[in-house]
Amino acid sequence: MHRFYWFFFALLLILGRFSLLCSLYYIKTPFGGPLVDSVNKFIWHTLYVEAGVCMSIAFVFYAISKFVRGKGIKILKIVSIVVAAVYLLLSGVDDEIMRWMGQKLSLSYLATYIFAFTDTELAANIFCGDASHFLLTAGIVVAFSAAIIVLSYKMDLALCWKSPFKKNYILLFIMFILAVAGCTSFWWFNPLSRRQVRIKPVAYSFIDNILEIISARNPPADYREGIVALRGNPNQEYPFWKEAKNEQASLDAFKSKSLEDKPDIILLTIESLRGWTNDMRVEENCKRTPNLCKLTKQSLYFPYAYSVGYPSIEGLLGIMEGVLSLPHHVLLNSYPNTRMRSISEILRDAGYHTEVLVGSDPYFDNGMVWFQKWFDYVEYKPENHSDVAIAHRFIEHYNSRPKDKPLFYHWMSCSMHVPFDLPKDMGEKPNDIDSAYMRAVVYMDSSLGILMNEIERSDRAKNTLLILTGDHSIGNSKQMSTVENVGQAADAFTWVSLLFWGLGVEPRIDSRPVSQADIPPSIIGALGLDVSNHFVGTNLLQCRDSSCTMDLPPVYSLRGGSIGLRTDSLTFLLPNVEGADPAIVLKKEHEPTWNTSEPVEGYINEEPFEIDRENLLKTTATMRAVSNAWKYVVYKNKLMPQR
């Protein structure tokens, strides 16, 4: 039996992974409903490739064991147990991230959330929101790690090679064949590039991260096409850098104006703002959130606005830096030395006092280093961990601001963050996750009323530009089960909304798609500043009334290996940007046509739409070119020159 040790080792590892997959696919997600719409298809396709990885781990240790003797055998056992336990642990973490966020564990994700433990309240709330499944996952990892330890203790590995030579190598060869067959099943067993994104073992994700970075050392063949599609200049070393020849003169001229001629900029970022649930064109939505409704009717309102990516730190990338996310990485944390110039830094150069008030601990997604770079003052206090509390805190800051400078204030809500916990005096949270979200929406709206009342009665009210948007959206149970087909750049994760209030903006609705990345160029356009920047968006305030027309470029979102492209009437979704499949085409209606009686679950995706094959393939190629070109620009630090 001793010669079968490594085979049993592999079987235990496979059984552990199978148990984790059962808990992932057969137990409802925190948002209700299964993770995918075809559980049996997913669980077996995933198990085949996972079995190959587990058998590969055992095969490698089996081969190494041939060359070690004495104490080396004990060390080999210990190392193999650690590797097995770590693989089960990482796989369990990967599963939990998939259940909560719909994305895979990656090196980028680890870099982003390495300090997540600092926000103990939010981490504890997320754990309590689905404690039974977290404990089940931990229990499976511990149980099968313990089983491997017992197996190792019971068997004397030194006897393994004392059996006949031929039998050892036959078993080694069989394990090799099983390992190769399993690992390659990812490509040959009913391959579907959209599904491959979801069933990819955690080891594959890490390897892909590394290979992607290596492959981006040289410009891709479609670099020029991608840059042009993003309206950059492929002939420049820094294709999106727009150098202002008279920047200092423009800044000096602005600073010399009287305070009355320098408007305050108030930016409100709402956590997890589902665009369909909070669409103020829908009467019932408007009744539910009267403060947001009132603000919308007084604003230039874009109901179809999209985040550049997900999670919150990626939404901030679009809002503050005016650039796109990366398809596989979290840019602000994977590439912390990227040269960029945020809108707040530009406003600071123009004489603004800049502040940010954060409801959730900025260390949670490793964003504090960026906040400190962007703002004169950063504040997060655990006692202000609710929207109403930070609304009142805003009033204190607003009334104590420097009297000789215009203000740029970024207020970031938190109560609509999963798992939608509110202060205890708001009563018990509903067990139904959709009801809990809707309660948090109403609570957020009350905080918005507190903010707006203070701003409107201020002597600066007529000299204020207020901007409201969401950091990202969050999928409902029906949408989560469609991710295989539509990818992670779909509306479930990216559809927010955007509005501009004040400063002479004519209230109206523009139903064309726009991006978070349009916010920074809109601000500098509204102020008339001629400053150097790398913003990829468009000035949405170039037209102050409906008599003016403006050209809006296509809107891109990138997330989890997926890319989305939104034009005036069509949405193109590429679930696997590295694959070969053509994009999925959906028809975008300019008016709400979904089931608005169900504010959360009533919307899934737009309706499928067919276009001619040539146009489809051309658009798909452009989308992949955008992804490739953008990755190269970021990896090579080509957003802006050193200044």
GUROZA-128509 format. One record per residue (C-alpha): z, x, y. Coordinates in Angstrom, 3 decimals, always signed. Each point is the difference from the previous one (the first is absolute). Layout:
% residues N
       pz       px       py
        Z        X        Y
...
END
This chain:
% residues 643
       pz       px       py
   +0.000   +0.000   +0.000
   +0.618   +2.901   +2.352
   -3.683   +0.711   +0.469
   -0.382   -3.548   +1.369
   +2.565   +0.645   +2.753
   -2.509   +0.198   +2.841
   -1.899   -3.002   -1.292
   +3.214   -2.057   +0.050
   +0.738   +1.475   +3.417
   -3.346   -1.390   +1.231
   +0.609   -3.391   -1.620
   +3.355   -0.397   +1.734
   -1.571   +0.942   +3.314
   -2.806   -2.511   -0.598
   +2.468   -2.745   -0.953
   +1.988   +0.721   +3.152
   -3.103   -0.276   +2.118
   -1.046   -3.174   -1.839
   +3.393   -1.561   +0.735
   -0.383   +0.833   +3.695
   -3.478   -1.525   +0.041
   +1.288   -3.206   -1.585
   +2.639   -0.313   +2.716
   -2.665   +0.691   +2.635
   -2.612   -2.476   -1.183
   +1.972   -2.784   -1.685
   +2.786   -0.426   +2.569
   -0.765   -1.652   +3.334
   -0.309   +2.146   +3.111
   +2.530   -0.361   +2.849
   -2.573   -2.219   +1.735
   -0.341   -2.365   -2.957
   -2.719   -0.168   -2.651
   -1.304   +2.775   -2.258
   -1.208   +3.330   +1.324
   -3.529   -0.609   -1.338
   -1.936   -3.069   -1.059
   -0.849   +1.346   -3.471
   +3.137   +1.597   -1.407
   -1.220   +0.762   -3.526
   -3.110   +1.763   +1.270
   +1.993   +2.203   +2.332
   +2.892   +0.876   -2.271
   -2.194   +1.259   -2.844
   -2.458   +1.865   +2.196
   +2.931   +1.685   +1.683
   +1.756   +0.759   -3.264
   -3.027   +1.759   -1.499
   -0.204   +2.566   +2.770
   +3.796   +0.309   +0.251
   +0.165   +0.635   -3.746
   -2.523   +2.785   +0.472
   +2.146   +1.607   +2.705
   +3.149   -0.260   -2.155
   -1.806   +1.459   -3.015
   -1.352   +2.812   +2.192
   +3.521   +0.917   +1.101
   +1.148   +0.126   -3.631
   -3.099   +1.949   -1.070
   +0.588   +2.702   +2.620
   +3.614   +0.471   -1.084
   -1.026   -0.035   -3.666
   -2.514   +2.774   +0.656
   +2.549   +2.034   +1.984
   +2.606   -0.400   -2.735
   -2.232   +2.053   -2.312
   +0.699   +3.087   +2.074
   +3.745   -0.292   +0.627
   +2.927   +0.828   -2.256
   +3.778   +0.245   +0.275
   +1.441   -1.031   +3.396
   -3.500   -0.736   +1.190
   -0.047   -3.094   -2.232
   +3.134   -1.378   +1.673
   -1.434   +0.651   +3.456
   -3.267   -1.670   -1.021
   +1.873   -3.097   -1.153
   +1.908   -0.234   +3.269
   -3.123   +0.446   +2.094
   -1.898   -2.613   -2.025
   +2.831   -2.513   +0.382
   +0.098   +0.573   +3.762
   -3.787   -0.408   +0.264
   +0.095   -3.219   -2.026
   +2.881   -1.446   +2.018
   -1.638   +0.935   +3.311
   -3.295   -1.554   -1.093
   +1.727   -3.245   -0.968
   +1.925   +0.032   +3.275
   -3.107   +0.581   +2.132
   -1.857   -2.677   -1.943
   +2.864   -2.436   +0.571
   +0.003   +0.791   +3.718
   -3.782   -0.434   +0.037
   +0.404   -3.445   -1.573
   +2.641   -1.082   +2.526
   -2.165   +1.122   +2.925
   -2.888   -1.951   -1.478
   +2.160   -3.130   -0.265
   +1.320   +0.255   +3.560
   -2.872   +1.562   +1.927
   -3.084   -0.261   -2.183
   -0.655   +3.736   +0.107
   +0.359   +3.001   -2.285
   +2.520   +2.804   +0.211
   -1.612   +3.099   +1.503
   +0.912   +3.300   +1.593
   -0.617   -1.662   +3.345
   +2.406   -2.815   -0.827
   +2.701   +2.461   -1.033
   -0.443   +1.897   +3.259
   +0.297   -3.215   +1.991
   +3.107   -1.404   -1.639
   +1.849   +3.214   -0.813
   +2.647   -0.984   +2.557
   +0.080   -3.684   -0.901
   +3.608   +0.288   -1.143
   +1.099   +0.427   +3.617
   -0.484   -3.698   +0.652
   +2.567   -1.078   -2.553
   +0.121   -3.611   +1.216
   -3.743   -0.598   -0.342
   -0.149   +1.871   -3.319
   +2.946   -2.038   -1.294
   -1.600   -3.265   +1.125
   -3.249   +0.840   -1.782
   +1.949   +0.884   -3.150
   +2.037   -3.208   +0.132
   -3.187   -1.979   +0.546
   -1.049   +0.788   -3.578
   +2.995   +1.795   -1.479
   -0.533   -1.313   -3.528
   -3.457   +1.580   -0.254
   +1.113   +3.290   +1.549
   +2.827   +0.147   -2.543
   -2.360   -0.916   -2.836
   -2.360   +2.813   +0.966
   +2.886   +2.466   +0.251
   +1.365   -1.206   -3.338
   -3.333   +0.540   -1.759
   -0.334   +3.504   +1.431
   +3.559   +0.929   -1.027
   -0.278   -1.603   -3.464
   -3.186   +1.780   -1.035
   +1.082   +3.287   +1.550
   +3.171   -0.284   -2.085
   -2.061   -0.824   -3.098
   -2.033   +3.185   +0.477
   +3.226   +1.999   +0.404
   +1.333   -1.452   -3.271
   -3.284   +0.802   -1.760
   +0.170   +3.554   +1.274
   +3.606   +0.363   -1.145
   -0.710   -1.356   -3.494
   -2.987   +2.194   -0.782
   -0.068   +3.756   -0.403
   -3.151   +1.127   +1.745
   +0.265   +3.420   -1.653
   -1.037   -1.646   -3.296
   -3.141   -1.413   +1.532
   -2.169   +3.027   -0.722
   +1.517   +0.710   -3.415
   -2.105   -2.767   -1.489
   -3.467   +0.882   -1.325
   -2.343   +1.500   +2.597
   -2.764   -2.482   -0.671
   +2.205   -3.079   +0.462
   +1.259   +1.239   +3.378
   -3.451   +0.488   +1.415
   -1.348   -3.265   -1.395
   +2.778   -1.856   +1.828
   -0.605   +2.054   +3.144
   -3.701   -0.841   -0.178
   +0.718   -3.719   -0.475
   +2.301   +0.011   +3.034
   -2.697   +1.786   +2.002
   -2.585   -2.656   -0.896
   +2.400   -2.816   +0.900
   +0.859   +1.689   +3.290
   -3.642   +0.470   +0.975
   -0.965   -3.529   -1.056
   +2.858   -1.537   +1.957
   -0.392   +2.077   +3.147
   -3.737   -0.583   +0.173
   +0.263   -3.742   -0.744
   +0.437   -0.307   +3.751
   -3.752   +0.636   +0.258
   -1.519   -1.241   -3.270
   +2.017   -3.058   -1.074
   -1.505   -2.901   +1.972
   +0.153   +2.007   +3.250
   +0.221   -1.908   +3.257
   +0.598   +2.054   +3.120
   +2.043   -2.757   +1.642
   +2.313   -0.172   -3.005
   +0.274   +3.771   -0.243
   +1.820   +0.080   +3.330
   +2.732   -2.214   -1.493
   +0.362   +1.502   -3.500
   -0.065   +3.637   +1.078
   +2.971   +1.925   -1.479
   +2.253   +1.682   +2.518
   -1.127   +3.420   -1.254
   -3.613   -0.894   +0.841
   +1.013   -1.100   +3.501
   +1.622   +3.353   +0.730
   -2.974   +1.941   -1.364
   -2.402   -2.157   +2.030
   +2.022   +0.711   +3.166
   -0.367   +3.737   -0.522
   -3.690   -0.088   -0.949
   -0.795   -2.189   +2.992
   +1.489   +2.537   +2.392
   -1.872   +2.861   -1.676
   -3.331   -1.848   +0.086
   +0.282   -0.582   +3.748
   -0.319   +3.679   +0.901
   -3.659   -0.491   +0.952
   -1.705   -2.863   +1.854
   -1.183   -2.711   -2.389
   -3.715   -0.647   -0.337
   +0.405   -3.345   +1.759
   +2.136   +1.410   +2.840
   -2.482   -0.818   +2.763
   -0.483   -3.565   -1.223
   +3.751   -0.602   -0.101
   +0.656   +1.395   +3.477
   -2.830   -2.014   +1.536
   +1.292   -3.172   -1.685
   +3.365   +0.618   +1.707
   -1.837   +0.601   +3.300
   +0.924   +3.646   +0.152
   -2.248   +2.935   +0.862
   -0.907   +2.000   -3.145
   -1.442   +2.799   +2.142
   +3.414   +0.820   +1.464
   +2.598   +2.136   -1.746
   +2.516   -2.721   +0.859
   -2.139   -3.104   -0.537
   +2.387   -2.553   +1.535
   +1.333   +2.079   +2.869
   -1.059   -1.369   +3.367
   +0.675   +2.663   +2.617
   +0.753   -1.288   +3.491
   -1.223   +2.519   +2.572
   +2.150   -1.432   +2.790
   +3.092   -0.843   -2.028
   +2.569   +1.644   +2.239
   -1.494   -1.586   +3.101
   +0.130   -3.405   -1.706
   +3.628   +0.504   -1.021
   +1.007   +1.217   +3.448
   -1.725   -2.930   +1.661
   +1.791   -2.448   -2.266
   +3.408   +1.608   +0.561
   -0.527   -0.138   +3.766
   -0.302   -3.791   -0.069
   +2.934   -2.156   +1.009
   +2.165   -1.385   -2.812
   -1.418   -3.465   +0.658
   -3.447   +1.308   -0.956
   +1.162   +1.545   -3.260
   +0.609   -2.711   -2.617
   +2.633   +0.066   -2.714
   -1.359   +0.100   -3.543
   +2.094   -1.895   -2.570
   -1.156   +0.424   -3.597
   +1.505   -2.288   -2.645
   -0.626   +0.953   -3.632
   +0.983   -2.751   -2.425
   +0.919   +1.002   -3.542
   -2.177   -1.424   -2.817
   -1.906   -2.435   +2.213
   -2.170   -2.030   -2.373
   -3.050   -1.006   +1.974
   -0.551   -3.308   -1.789
   +3.647   -1.086   +0.060
   +0.310   +0.811   +3.683
   -3.414   -1.186   +1.145
   +0.785   -1.875   +3.203
   -3.206   -2.024   -0.210
   +1.714   -1.997   -2.749
   +2.128   -2.767   +1.502
   +2.774   +0.155   -2.610
   +0.316   +3.767   +0.418
   +0.222   -0.497   +3.742
   +2.782   -2.578   -0.346
   +1.964   +2.323   -2.264
   -0.095   +2.886   +2.476
   -0.036   -1.556   +3.480
   +0.595   +3.263   +1.853
   -2.867   +1.805   -1.689
   -2.148   -3.083   +0.490
   +0.747   -0.144   +3.722
   -0.704   +3.718   +0.384
   -3.279   -0.305   -1.912
   -1.265   -2.836   +2.193
   +0.567   +2.202   +3.043
   -1.758   +3.015   -1.551
   -3.258   +1.530   -1.027
   +0.496   -0.748   -3.685
   -1.715   +1.665   -2.961
   +1.044   -1.941   -3.113
   -2.062   +2.325   -2.212
   +1.583   +3.374   +0.682
   +0.476   +2.565   -2.761
   +2.306   +2.921   -0.616
   -1.590   +3.369   -0.723
   +2.137   +0.323   -3.129
   +3.371   -0.611   -1.613
   +3.056   +0.496   -0.016
   +1.680   -0.164   +3.439
   -0.483   +3.684   +0.787
   -3.744   -0.533   -0.445
   +0.021   -3.001   +2.310
   +1.655   +2.218   +2.594
   -2.795   +2.516   -0.471
   -2.551   -2.531   +1.231
   +2.205   -1.456   +2.730
   +1.242   +3.290   +1.468
   -2.729   +2.518   -0.830
   -3.042   -2.272   -0.019
   -1.422   +1.468   -3.213
   -0.601   -1.070   -3.607
   +2.150   +0.465   -3.047
   -1.023   +2.091   -2.981
   -1.144   -1.688   -3.224
   +2.460   +1.812   -2.296
   +2.667   +1.505   +2.240
   +2.443   -0.924   +2.744
   -1.441   +2.035   +2.851
   +3.035   +0.395   +2.240
   +2.049   +1.495   -2.817
   -2.545   +1.660   -2.250
   -1.531   +1.781   +2.997
   +2.876   +0.400   +2.490
   -1.745   +2.822   +1.870
   -3.062   -2.071   +0.867
   -0.794   +0.441   +3.688
   +0.057   -3.427   +1.606
   +0.773   -1.452   +3.410
   +1.736   -3.371   -0.082
   -0.251   -2.712   +2.625
   +3.649   +0.561   +0.948
   -0.635   +3.693   +0.655
   -2.917   -0.911   +2.246
   +2.164   -2.515   +1.864
   +2.765   +2.562   +0.355
   -2.518   +2.363   +1.606
   -0.879   -2.887   +2.358
   +3.618   -0.269   +1.128
   +1.318   -2.679   -2.360
   +3.499   -0.108   -1.439
   -0.462   -0.583   -3.747
   +2.476   -1.525   -2.443
   -0.007   -1.424   -3.515
   +2.589   -2.338   -1.496
   -0.160   -0.084   -3.801
   +1.559   -2.707   -2.151
   -0.282   +1.909   -3.286
   +1.141   +3.562   -0.494
   -2.971   +2.227   +0.968
   +1.069   +2.474   -2.657
   -0.888   -2.596   -2.638
   -3.678   +0.888   +0.185
   +0.559   +3.469   +1.455
   -1.187   -1.079   +3.439
   +2.748   +1.414   +2.229
   -1.846   +3.270   +0.620
   -2.927   -1.984   +1.442
   +2.193   -2.309   +2.072
   +1.686   +3.018   +1.565
   -3.409   +1.462   +0.812
   -1.342   -3.235   +1.445
   +2.883   -1.323   +2.105
   +2.489   +1.125   +2.619
   +2.700   -2.040   -1.703
   +0.330   -1.252   -3.602
   +2.715   -2.377   -1.136
   +1.017   -1.368   -3.365
   +3.488   -1.338   -0.680
   +1.052   -1.623   -3.288
   +1.889   -2.713   +1.878
   -3.313   -1.055   +1.585
   -1.682   -0.558   -3.355
   -1.328   -3.471   +0.869
   -2.624   -1.307   +2.391
   +2.394   -1.960   +2.209
   +2.335   +2.989   +0.307
   -2.793   +2.334   +1.087
   -1.370   -2.674   +2.348
   +3.317   +0.033   +1.849
   -0.010   +3.787   -0.127
   -3.468   -0.037   +1.562
   +1.370   -2.015   +2.924
   +2.636   +2.657   +0.616
   -2.628   +2.759   -0.054
   -2.461   -2.018   +2.058
   +2.495   -0.572   +2.797
   +1.306   +3.575   +0.022
   -3.423   +1.691   -0.063
   -0.815   +2.668   +2.629
   -0.784   -1.842   +3.222
   -2.552   +2.498   +1.263
   -2.329   +0.028   -3.044
   -2.159   -2.530   -1.822
   +1.205   -0.770   -3.516
   -1.670   +0.325   -3.381
   +2.274   -1.710   -2.491
   -0.682   -0.361   -3.720
   +2.172   -2.647   -1.672
   -0.182   -0.018   -3.810
   +1.392   -2.980   -1.899
   +1.553   +0.199   -3.465
   +1.189   -3.397   -1.299
   -3.328   -0.829   -1.676
   +0.231   +3.136   -2.131
   +0.360   -0.569   -3.737
   +2.366   -1.406   -1.287
   +0.316   -2.124   +3.179
   +3.757   +0.242   +0.461
   +1.539   -1.464   +3.152
   +3.512   +0.305   +1.464
   +2.720   -1.764   -1.993
   +0.552   -2.598   +2.711
   -3.526   -1.303   -0.709
   +1.174   -1.366   -3.329
   -0.986   +0.749   -3.562
   -3.473   +1.356   -0.624
   -2.261   -2.334   -2.035
   -0.711   +1.108   -3.550
   -3.683   -0.750   +0.479
   -1.664   +3.075   +1.513
   -2.489   -2.043   +2.053
   +2.779   -2.093   +1.510
   +1.918   +3.175   +0.810
   -3.058   +1.383   +1.808
   -0.515   -3.203   +1.980
   +3.655   +0.010   +1.041
   -0.425   +3.582   +1.213
   -3.113   -1.013   +1.973
   +1.947   -2.697   +1.848
   +2.813   +2.479   +0.660
   -2.495   +2.517   +1.388
   -1.409   -2.696   +2.256
   +3.428   -0.648   +1.483
   +0.310   +3.692   +0.870
   -3.440   -0.154   +1.606
   +1.238   -2.822   +2.207
   +2.934   +2.154   +1.135
   -2.366   +2.832   +0.908
   -2.522   -2.150   +1.811
   +2.620   -1.869   +2.022
   +1.285   +3.297   +1.362
   -3.460   +1.390   +0.757
   -1.246   -3.206   +1.659
   +2.927   -0.210   +2.406
   -0.233   +3.665   +0.914
   -1.516   +1.061   +3.332
   -2.376   +2.109   -2.105
   -1.349   -2.990   -1.957
   -3.285   -0.214   +1.909
   -0.432   +3.715   -0.351
   +0.394   +0.195   -3.777
   -2.451   +0.329   -2.850
   +1.576   -1.215   -3.221
   -1.618   +0.700   -3.362
   +1.080   -1.553   -3.299
   -1.260   +0.886   -3.456
   +1.224   +0.571   -3.556
   +0.502   +3.323   -1.748
   -1.679   -1.401   -3.138
   -0.087   -3.113   -2.125
   +1.583   -0.619   -3.385
   -1.542   -1.681   -3.011
   +1.106   -3.295   -1.488
   +0.254   -0.564   -3.755
   -3.561   -1.290   -0.331
   -1.448   +2.912   +1.956
   +1.925   +2.618   -1.976
   -1.726   -1.129   -3.198
   -3.439   +0.480   +1.578
   +0.462   +3.617   +1.089
   -1.989   +1.227   -3.013
   -3.063   -1.825   +1.299
   +0.279   +0.395   +3.765
   +2.047   +3.197   +0.400
   +2.878   +0.894   +2.289
   -1.855   -0.080   +3.325
   -0.377   -3.768   -0.333
   +1.516   -2.598   +2.321
   +3.186   -0.130   -2.083
   +1.085   +3.352   +1.419
   -1.963   +0.352   +3.237
   -0.518   -3.373   +1.737
   +2.299   -0.184   +3.008
   -0.793   -1.331   +3.484
   -0.171   +1.433   +3.510
   +0.515   -1.372   +3.493
   +0.031   +1.259   +3.581
   +2.104   -1.815   +2.604
   +0.219   +0.473   +3.754
   -1.670   +2.326   +2.493
   -2.702   -2.510   +0.886
   -1.231   -0.476   -3.568
   -1.721   -3.370   -0.439
   +1.555   -2.020   -2.856
   -2.585   -0.627   -2.681
   -0.652   +0.416   -3.720
   -2.410   +2.596   -1.364
   -0.492   -0.560   -3.728
   -1.885   +3.228   -0.655
   +1.787   +2.656   -2.086
   +1.806   +2.773   +1.874
   +2.246   +2.893   -0.964
   +3.419   +1.359   +0.853
   -1.890   +3.132   +1.005
   -1.407   -1.960   +2.950
   +3.418   -0.120   +1.688
   +0.138   +3.546   +1.501
   -3.514   -0.078   +1.533
   +0.740   -3.484   +1.357
   +3.111   +1.296   +1.772
   -1.678   +2.954   +1.674
   -2.924   -2.244   +0.896
   +2.310   -2.558   +1.611
   +1.638   +2.738   +2.064
   -3.315   +1.574   +0.998
   +1.034   +3.408   -1.302
   -2.664   +2.611   -0.674
   +1.773   +2.080   -2.657
   -1.066   +2.032   -3.027
   +0.635   -1.773   -3.289
   -1.036   -0.314   -3.635
   +0.331   -3.777   -0.315
   -2.471   -1.573   -2.413
   +0.565   -3.542   +1.280
   -1.468   -2.037   +2.847
   +1.364   -1.164   +3.348
   +0.557   -3.694   -0.634
   +0.891   -0.589   +3.662
   -3.337   +1.138   +1.379
   -0.754   -3.716   +0.351
   +2.697   -1.890   +1.865
   -1.606   -3.425   -0.399
   -2.352   -1.929   -2.270
   -2.989   +0.458   +2.319
   -0.168   +3.654   -1.067
   -1.253   +1.151   -3.383
   +0.931   +3.155   -1.834
   -1.222   +1.681   -3.134
   +2.661   +0.338   -2.692
   -0.522   +2.627   -2.725
   +0.683   -0.633   -3.695
   +3.683   +0.152   -0.955
   +1.168   +2.343   -2.781
   +3.216   +0.006   -2.012
   +0.858   +2.568   -2.675
   +2.769   -0.215   -2.521
   +0.846   +0.956   -3.593
   -3.466   +1.321   -0.851
   -1.645   -3.071   +1.535
   -1.977   -0.581   +3.171
   -0.754   -3.205   +1.865
   -2.760   -0.584   +2.559
   -0.008   -3.076   +2.207
   -2.932   -1.109   +2.108
   -0.368   -3.135   +2.094
   -0.768   -2.251   -2.936
   +0.435   +2.036   -3.196
   +2.697   +2.006   -1.730
   -0.901   +2.856   -2.344
   +2.710   +1.218   -2.376
   -0.272   +3.116   -2.124
   +2.981   +0.000   -2.407
   -0.698   +3.536   -1.224
   -1.558   +2.199   +2.651
   -0.437   +2.801   -2.557
   -1.854   -2.202   -2.466
   -3.632   -1.023   -0.248
   +0.230   -3.790   +0.230
   -1.533   -1.798   +2.978
   +2.263   -1.697   +2.521
   +1.208   -3.561   -0.353
   -1.362   -2.240   +2.741
   +2.033   -2.885   +1.423
   -0.962   -2.522   +2.647
   +2.260   -0.077   +3.049
   +0.444   -3.360   +1.689
   +0.891   -0.035   +3.692
   +2.360   -2.946   -0.400
   +2.908   -0.609   -2.417
   -1.479   -1.511   -3.159
   +2.711   +0.867   -2.504
   +2.811   -2.283   -1.158
   +2.118   +0.099   +3.141
   +2.554   -2.404   -1.503
   +1.306   +2.973   -2.005
   +0.704   +2.621   +2.681
   +0.602   +2.877   -2.444
   -1.862   -0.790   -3.224
   -2.772   -2.090   +1.542
   -2.250   +2.984   +0.649
   -1.262   +2.496   -2.590
   -3.337   +1.498   +1.018
   -3.190   -1.042   +1.700
   -2.781   -1.544   -2.060
   -2.501   +2.264   -1.847
   -3.386   +0.361   +1.659
   -3.259   +1.476   -1.242
   -2.256   +2.276   +2.034
   -3.152   +1.803   -0.998
   +0.480   +2.968   -2.318
   -1.496   +2.574   +2.350
   +2.290   -0.941   +2.872
   +3.016   -0.063   -2.337
   -0.649   +3.489   -1.358
   -0.667   +1.365   +3.480
   +3.255   -1.433   +1.364
   +1.925   +1.262   -3.026
   -1.380   +3.501   +0.525
   +1.032   -0.145   +3.655
   +3.537   -1.011   -0.947
   +0.323   +2.940   -2.368
   -1.496   +2.258   +2.666
   +2.659   -1.175   +2.468
   +2.754   +0.789   -2.494
   -1.412   +3.435   -0.823
   -0.664   +0.970   +3.605
   +3.380   -1.194   +1.232
   +1.822   +1.914   -2.728
   -1.845   +3.167   +0.966
   +0.834   -0.422   +3.695
   +3.700   -0.432   -0.753
   +0.242   +2.694   -2.687
   -1.714   +2.486   +2.314
   +2.102   -1.065   +3.006
   -3.065   -0.959   +2.046
   +1.380   -2.908   +2.012
   +0.667   +2.020   +3.119
   -0.199   +3.667   +1.046
   +3.051   +2.058   +0.807
   +0.967   -0.510   +3.635
END
